Amino acid sequence: MIFHTLFECMDFTGWLLFSILLLLLTDVIINWKPRNFPPGPWALPFLGNVFTGGDFKSMEKLAQKHGPVFSLRRGNERMVFISGYKMVKEALVNQLDSFVDRPIIPIFHPIFKGLGIAMSNGYLWKKQRKFANAHLRYFGEGQKTLEKYIEVESNYLCEALKEVQGRPFNPHYTITNAVSNIICSVLFGHRFEYNDQSFRKFLELDNEAIFLSGSFVSQLYDAFPGLLKYLPGPHQTVHSNYKEILTFLKKEIKKHQEEVNPDDPRDYIDVYLAEMEKTTEDPQAGFNADGLLVCILDLIEAGTETTATTLRWGLLFMMHYPEIQDKVQAEIDRVIGQSRPPTMADRPNLPYTDAIIHEIQRMGNILPNGFPKMANKDTTLGGYFIPKGTVINTILSSVLFDKNEWATPHTFNPEHFLDSEGRFRRRDAFLPFSAGKRVCLGEHLARMELFLFFTSLLQHFTFSAVPGEMPSLEGVVSFTHSPQKFRMLAVPR
């Protein structure tokens, strides 16, 4: 009776206030923190911490305030961030079975659909990753074949730079094309010329999609996909770009289907098509047309963007530190000379060059926040309770710049990877490829590419800034951490 009378007396303003209070109460109940959940900044009602910067520098400040294991809320989803070598190692290595799953990432889900390698889970993920790993490592003659691909492509790349004839140029897509040609040779059985406009368009679309997927609006889309799905924004460009990319890949698959010889597979697509025939009674393994399409996209992105961006950082650092460039070239001249190309067998004899490449990776910090994972069971980390299904982000930049692990974490210093006698030394806190069961599938190939491409480039050219145009070392932070656009000079030696 009292409530009935109260409702009759309420005017529009009263109802509005009541509705707001009810919504706020609902938000509090839905988003109530689990007991002993990692701490984090205060979250806005409904929105959470969507306005908290997602870049690695903002993450570093949050870790300093809340500790190495902290949380943020984006919309109704709570996410845990892990900072510093000690705690990242605990999550990825010591508890590698606790954080092996991949969450649904709305910005990517319409394209990847939980298929392929990067975004899949469970039995499907294990089968697809095992298959890809086997054929990346052992296709043809294994490492020798991959090394030959890189040697040949290094020659093409050096010839392309010679054609510039010492004029200023932007190396972005020449390097990206060269790097991508290695994984394309494995996948498609052929490379793409640097003047191939259709492939150049493919690379530009993919680069734009990766860049935009890290924008604020795209992160907002991940928090509220149902609300933003039909609104304009960079997320729409990401999706439209990927659709064009998939159209390109479908044409390559169609060519293979028309020409395939089951008794003489030429490349990854051929062996995958054969596997589709073998596994028709095991649909859960995911060997089908959609799976093939997404696997190719996974492998091209994993085998192109990060390595190409690292090489661009390498050229940038050589321009900023000419004395280091001189030392690298002196070592290459002494060990290899100018009469033959570098090989992987040379790496143990080039400790300074190897140290420089590792320091480029460390300072380049290509994937500062790693790639999201998900707790696949209730667990404890750093004394905090992490419920099953919680999204986990391991901040790789916090490992690469951990002041407890590196003498001069924010300074380009190849001594980080050299012992007192100038020999190369491995560092446990060097985790640009992440670690654990979700470690980058292409790490082995990327290491080969970085060594052979970088050594070949420094063997044949001296790189310097265009007069009056010294590029900045302040990177562009999005989904990846990449150099700003720059021009340079490549002078043949």
N, C-alpha and C positions, 0 to 999 in steps of 0.2 A: 504493500500500500504506500509506504514512504517513498520507495523508488519510483512507483507509478506517478505520484504527485510531483516528484523531483523532475522527472522527464517531461511532464506537461508544462512545467515552469521554465524550462530551458529554451532560450532563444537561439538564433543561428550562431552567435559568437560562443555561446556556451557549448553547443554541439561541436563546434570547430575545436575548441580547447579540449573537450573530452576526447575527440578523435585523435588529436595530436598526442595527448597523454597516453591513450591506449596504444598507439603506434610505438611510442617511446618505450612503454612497458614491454611490448612484444619484442622490440629490438633488443632490450636488455636480457630478456629471458632466452631468446634464440641464440644470442651471442655471449652468453655467460661463459666465462673462462673455466675450463676444467681445473680441478684442484692441482696445484703445483705445476701449472703450465708456465712456460718461459715468459719472463716479463717483457714489457714493451711500452711504447708511448701511448698516451691516452688516445682513444679512438672516437671519432665523430659518430653520432647516431646515424644509422643507415649506411653511411659512406665508409666508415672505418678510417684507415690511414691512407686513403687514395692520394692525398696531397703530400704525403711524405715522399721525398725524392727517392727514386729507386736506383740511382747511380751508385757506384762503388764508394765514392767519397762520402756520400750521405750514410751509407751502410757502416762505414768505418766510425763515423761519429756516434751512430746508434749503439754500436758494439762497445765503444768506450764508455757510454753512459749506462747501458743495461747489461753488459757482460757478453761473453763469447757466444752464448745461446740466447737469442731474443726473438720476439714475435711481433708481427704486424697483422692488421686485419684489413683486407680489401673486400669491401661489401660485407657479405656474411661469411667469408672464408678466412680462417686464421692460417697464417703461414709462419714457419719457423726459419730463422736465418742463423747460420753457423759460421763463426769467424775465427781466424787464427789457425796456424798449422796443427797445434795439439788437438783442438776440438774437431777440426775437419778430418784429421786422420782417424780420430775415434769413431766418427760417423761413417766414413767411407771405407775404412780398412778394418778396424777392430769390430765394427758392427755392420759389416758389409751386407749381411742378409736382412737387416732391418730397414734399409732405405734403398731398395733395389727397384721399386716400381716407379712408373711414370704417371703423373696425374694428367687429367684432361686439361689441355691448354686451349681455351676457346678460340684464340686468334688463329691457331693452327689446325684445330680439329676438323673444320669443314673440308680441309685438303687431305690431311693425313689419316683421319678417321680411325686412329688406333691401330693402323696397319704398319707394315714395314719393320724398321729396326729401331729408330729413335723414339717413336711414340707408342710402341706396343708393349705389352706386358705378358707375363706368364709363359705358357707353353709356346704360344706363337712367337713371342720375342726370342726365346731360347733357340727355336728352330731356325728362325730367320737370321739371327746374329751368327750362329754356328756356321750356317751355309755361306754367308757373306764373308766371314772371317777366313774360312777355308779357301775360298776362291780369290780373295784379295792377296793372300800369302802365297798360294801355291798354283795359281793359274799359269798354264804354260810351264815355264821353267822356274817359277817362283820368283825369288828375289832378283835373280839375274835378269829375268824379263823386265821387271819393274825398273831395275837400274838402267837397263838399256833404253827403255822408254824415256827416262829422265835425261839420259845422256843425249839422246837424239833431240829432245825438246829443248835442252839447254843450247844446243847448236842453233836451232831455229830462233830462239830468243836472242842470242848474241848477234845473229845476223840482222834481226829486226832492229836492234839498238844501233848497229853500225850504219844502217840505212838512214837513221836520223841525222847522221853526219855532224854530230856535236852540237846540234841546235837544241834549244830548250824544248822539253816535251813532258807530258804527264804520263807516267809509266803505269797508271792504274790498270787499264784493261789489257794492255799487252802482257803484263805479268799475270793477271787473272786468267787470261786465255791460255797462257803457257802452262800454268799450274793445273788448270782444269783439263787440259789435254791428256794428262797422265791418267786420271781416273776415267776419262772418256775412252782412252785406248783400252782400258780394262773392261769397261762396260759395253762399248759399242764396237770395239775392234778397229777404231780409226780416230784420228785427231781432226781438229778444225783449224783451218788457216786463220791467221790473225785478221785478214780482211773479209772474213765470212760474216756478212751483215746479219744473217739470221741467228748465228750463234752469239754475235756481239749483243744483239737484242735480248737473247736468252740470259746472258750474263748480267746485263743492265737491269732486267726485270727482277732477277733473283737478288741482286745487290740492293735494289730499292725495297723489295719485300722484307729482307732481313733488317735493313735499317729502320723501316717504318714499324716493324713489329715491336721495336723497343721504345716507340714514342709514348708520350703520356696518354694520348687518346686511346692507343692500342691497349695499354695497360688498364685503362678505364673500361675498355671493351671486355677484357678478361674478367673484370670484377662484375660487370653488368651486361653480359652478352645478350640476354633476352630483351633488355631495354634499348640497347644501341644497335641491334642487328640491322634494323631498317633505316638507320640514320646515316647521313654522309660522314666521311672521315677517313683517316689513313687505313683503318681496318678494311674498308671496302677496296682500297688500292691493293693491299696485301693479298686479298682473296682473288681479285681480278688478275693480278700478276701471276699468281700461282696457276690459275686456270690456263693462261697462255703458255706457261712453262710446261704444264702437263700435256697440252696439245702438241708441243714440240717433241716431247718424249714419246708420245703415242706414235708419232710418225716413225721414229727410230725403231720402236718395237714392231710396228707393222712391216717394215723392211726385213727385219730378222725373221718374222713369221713366214714371209714369202720365200726366203732364201735358205732357211735353216736346214742343216744336214745333221740329224741326230747322231750319226757316227763320227762326225768331225766338228765338234763345237769350237767356235772361233773366239768366244768372249763370254762375259758374265750373262748377257741376255740369253745366249744360246743354251748355256747350262741350266739357267733358270727355267726356260721353256721345257727342257727335258725333265727337270724336277717336277714341274707341274703335271706331266704325264705320269710320273712315278708315284705321286702322292695323292691321286684322285680319291683314294679311300681314307685319307687323313685330312679332311677339310680344316680341322683346327690348327694345322701347321701353317695355313695361310698362303700356300703356294698356288696363287691364282693370278688372273690378269691385273686386278687392283693391287694385289700385293707386290707384283713385279714393278708396277708403275711407281708406287711409293718407295720401294727399296732403291730404285734408280735415283729418285729425287733425294732420298736420304744420303746416298753415297756421293752424289755429285756435290751436294752442299757441304758434307763433311770433308770431302776431298778437294774443295776449292777455296771457300771463303777464308777460313782461318789461316791456311798456309800462305795464300796470296797476300793477305793482310800483314802477316808476319814478315814476309819478304819486303813489303813496302816500308814497314817500320825499320827493317834492316838498312835499306838504302838511306832512309832519313837519318838514322844514327850515324852512318858512315859520313854523311855530309856534315853533321854537327861535330864529329870527332875525327878529323882528317889524320891525326897522328895515330889513331887506332887503325884506321883504314890502311895506312902505310905499313903498320906492323903485320896486319893480316896478309897483305900482298907480299911482303918480304918472306913470310913463312911459306906461302903458296909457291912462290918462285923457287925457294930453296928445296922444297920437298917434291913438287910436281914439275915446275918449270912451265914453259909455254908450248911445248911440243906435243902434249897429250892432254886429254880431258881428265878431270878428277874422277876417282872411283871411291866406293865405300871402303875399300882396303886402305885408302889414304888417311882415313879419319884418325886412327890412333897416332899417326905421325904429324897431325895438325892440331895439337892441343889448344893453341891460342885461338885458332879459327873456330874450333868446336866450342870453346868457352864463350866466344863472341856470339855465336848463334844462340846458345842457351840464354845469355844475358839479354839478347834481343827478344826472345820469347818471354822472359821474365818481365822486362820493362814494357814490352808491347801489351801484355795483359789483355789478350784478345777477348776472352770470355770472362769478364770480371766477376759476374755473379753465378758462373757455372750454368748448368741447365737444370730446371726444377726436377726434383724427385719426390717420392711420396713414401711415407712410412707404411709398410705393408703389414705391420702388427704393432700392438701397444709396446712401447719401449721407454727406456729412460736414457737421457743424454745430459751430461753435465749436472746431474742431480735433479733435472726437470722431467716431468712426465710428458711424453709425446704420444697422443692417441693414434691409433691406426687410421690411415686416410689423410693425415696431416701433410700438407705440402712442405717440402724441405728445400731450402736453397743454401748450398755451400758456397760461401763467398771466396772464390779462388784468388781474387786480388789480395785478400787479407793474408793468404798463405805466401804468395809471391813477394809481398812487401812486409812480412812479419819481422818486426825489429828484433825479435829474439832469435831469428834464424839467419838474418843477412846483416853483414857489417855496415853497409851503407844502403839500406833498402830502397831509397828514393833517388839514388844516383846510378847512372850507367857505369858499371864497374865489372869488367870481365874477371877480375881477381876473385869474384865470388865462386868461380868454377875452376880455379887453379890452386894447386897446393904450393908450398914454399919452394919447390924445385921446378915450378912451371908446368907440372903435369896436370892433365885434366882430372877433375874430381867430380863425382856425382853428388848431388845434394838431395836429401830426402824431402825437403820442402819445395822442390821443384815439381809443381803439379799443374802445368798448363793444360794437360790432357785430362784432368781430374784423376780419379783413382777408383779402385773397387770394381765391382761387376759391371758398372756402367761407364768404365773408362773408355775414352774415345776409341772407336773401332779402327780408325785410320791412323793411330799413333805411329805404327811401324812405317807406313808409307810416308806420313808427314815428316818424320825424322830424316828419311832418305832424301826427300824432295828439298827440305831446307838446307841440308848439307851440300848436296850436289848443285842445286841452283845457285845458292849464295857463293860457294867456292868458285864456280864457273864464271859468275858475273865479276867477282873481284879479280879473277885471273886475267880477264880480258879488258876490264874498264876501270877507270877512276871516276868516282861519282862526286859531283860538287853542286853547290847551289847556283842558280841563275843570279848574276850580280844584282844586288838589291832585293832579292826575293828569298832570303833564308827562311825555309818553312818552319812553322811552329812545332814544338814537341808536345803541345797540348792537344790531346786526342779528342775525337768526336765520340761521345758516349751514347750508345743506343743499345740494341741487343748485343752488339759487339763493341769493342773499343778500337777504333781505327784512326789512321792519320787524317788530318784535314787534307783537302785537295792541294797538290803541290806540283810544280814543274821542277825539272832538274836538268843537269848536263851529264852526259855519259861520254867521257873521252877515251877512245881506244888506247890501250897501252902499247 
